[in-house]
Amino acid sequence: MDFDDVLARLRASRLAFDPDRGEGVVLYADAPPDGRSWRYAVIARSAGDVEEQEAALAEVLEFEGG
């Protein structure tokens, strides 16, 4: 997937950062050379919310072991 594909998946799954909610995933680099090592930050209201969003992200982007 390229950057636009990943961003589209994040938006479709409501994982992309939303300033109105004050949480979500922020991609902070272009597509990784290996196609798997995405650089991102998860912003959430609590550690539990971060864990939930990271688990959802792993599923949406089909991370190994996710």
ZADO-1210 file (C-alpha; in nm, 4 decimals, padded with zeros to 6 digits):
<atoms>
<atom x="00.0000" y="00.0000" z="00.0000" code="MET" pos="1"/>
<atom x="00.1130" y="00.3513" z="-00.0621" code="ASP" pos="2"/>
<atom x="00.0588" y="00.6484" z="00.1698" code="PHE" pos="3"/>
<atom x="-00.2760" y="00.7442" z="00.0131" code="ASP" pos="4"/>
<atom x="-00.4049" y="00.3858" z="00.0439" code="ASP" pos="5"/>
<atom x="-00.3139" y="00.3694" z="00.4122" code="VAL" pos="6"/>
<atom x="-00.4654" y="00.7101" z="00.4816" code="LEU" pos="7"/>
<atom x="-00.7866" y="00.6002" z="00.3067" code="ALA" pos="8"/>
<atom x="-00.8004" y="00.2876" z="00.5247" code="ARG" pos="9"/>
<atom x="-00.7478" y="00.4946" z="00.8386" code="LEU" pos="10"/>
<atom x="-01.0252" y="00.7337" z="00.7384" code="ARG" pos="11"/>
<atom x="-01.2650" y="00.4536" z="00.6422" code="ALA" pos="12"/>
<atom x="-01.2099" y="00.2820" z="00.9781" code="SER" pos="13"/>
<atom x="-01.2361" y="00.6139" z="01.1686" code="ARG" pos="14"/>
<atom x="-00.8812" y="00.5700" z="01.2968" code="LEU" pos="15"/>
<atom x="-00.7362" y="00.8800" z="01.1274" code="ALA" pos="16"/>
<atom x="-00.6744" y="01.1680" z="01.3679" code="PHE" pos="17"/>
<atom x="-00.9854" y="01.3784" z="01.4133" code="ASP" pos="18"/>
<atom x="-00.9370" y="01.7162" z="01.5840" code="PRO" pos="19"/>
<atom x="-01.3022" y="01.7215" z="01.6926" code="ASP" pos="20"/>
<atom x="-01.2563" y="01.3940" z="01.8830" code="ARG" pos="21"/>
<atom x="-00.9017" y="01.4839" z="01.9853" code="GLY" pos="22"/>
<atom x="-00.7741" y="01.1377" z="01.9063" code="GLU" pos="23"/>
<atom x="-00.6657" y="00.9090" z="01.6265" code="GLY" pos="24"/>
<atom x="-00.3635" y="00.7911" z="01.4303" code="VAL" pos="25"/>
<atom x="-00.1188" y="01.0337" z="01.2714" code="VAL" pos="26"/>
<atom x="00.1159" y="00.9106" z="01.0002" code="LEU" pos="27"/>
<atom x="00.4333" y="01.1158" z="01.0183" code="TYR" pos="28"/>
<atom x="00.6359" y="00.9819" z="00.7288" code="ALA" pos="29"/>
<atom x="00.5721" y="00.8664" z="00.3759" code="ASP" pos="30"/>
<atom x="00.5354" y="00.4993" z="00.2838" code="ALA" pos="31"/>
<atom x="00.8182" y="00.2900" z="00.4278" code="PRO" pos="32"/>
<atom x="01.0656" y="00.1266" z="00.1875" code="PRO" pos="33"/>
<atom x="00.9765" y="-00.2200" z="00.3167" code="ASP" pos="34"/>
<atom x="00.6009" y="-00.1516" z="00.2887" code="GLY" pos="35"/>
<atom x="00.5412" y="-00.2575" z="00.6496" code="ARG" pos="36"/>
<atom x="00.7246" y="-00.0310" z="00.8935" code="SER" pos="37"/>
<atom x="00.4808" y="00.2579" z="00.9051" code="TRP" pos="38"/>
<atom x="00.5769" y="00.5450" z="01.1349" code="ARG" pos="39"/>
<atom x="00.2783" y="00.6724" z="01.3263" code="TYR" pos="40"/>
<atom x="00.1617" y="00.8178" z="01.6550" code="ALA" pos="41"/>
<atom x="-00.1592" y="00.7311" z="01.8344" code="VAL" pos="42"/>
<atom x="-00.3211" y="01.0191" z="02.0208" code="ILE" pos="43"/>
<atom x="-00.5907" y="00.9266" z="02.2691" code="ALA" pos="44"/>
<atom x="-00.7459" y="01.0291" z="02.5997" code="ARG" pos="45"/>
<atom x="-00.6109" y="00.7345" z="02.7986" code="SER" pos="46"/>
<atom x="-00.3583" y="00.4521" z="02.7804" code="ALA" pos="47"/>
<atom x="-00.6454" y="00.2075" z="02.7349" code="GLY" pos="48"/>
<atom x="-00.7734" y="00.4040" z="02.4373" code="ASP" pos="49"/>
<atom x="-00.4238" y="00.4005" z="02.2854" code="VAL" pos="50"/>
<atom x="-00.4131" y="00.0222" z="02.3202" code="GLU" pos="51"/>
<atom x="-00.7556" y="-00.0131" z="02.1568" code="GLU" pos="52"/>
<atom x="-00.6577" y="00.2102" z="01.8657" code="GLN" pos="53"/>
<atom x="-00.3259" y="00.0303" z="01.8172" code="GLU" pos="54"/>
<atom x="-00.5051" y="-00.3056" z="01.8083" code="ALA" pos="55"/>
<atom x="-00.7525" y="-00.1717" z="01.5517" code="ALA" pos="56"/>
<atom x="-00.4663" y="-00.0219" z="01.3501" code="LEU" pos="57"/>
<atom x="-00.2838" y="-00.3568" z="01.3450" code="ALA" pos="58"/>
<atom x="-00.5965" y="-00.5221" z="01.2092" code="GLU" pos="59"/>
<atom x="-00.6732" y="-00.2531" z="00.9489" code="VAL" pos="60"/>
<atom x="-00.3158" y="-00.2442" z="00.8169" code="LEU" pos="61"/>
<atom x="-00.2688" y="-00.6187" z="00.8545" code="GLU" pos="62"/>
<atom x="00.0449" y="-00.5905" z="01.0704" code="PHE" pos="63"/>
<atom x="00.2290" y="-00.9151" z="01.1378" code="GLU" pos="64"/>
<atom x="00.1077" y="-01.0593" z="01.4649" code="GLY" pos="65"/>
<atom x="-00.1767" y="-00.8038" z="01.4738" code="GLY" pos="66"/>
</atoms>
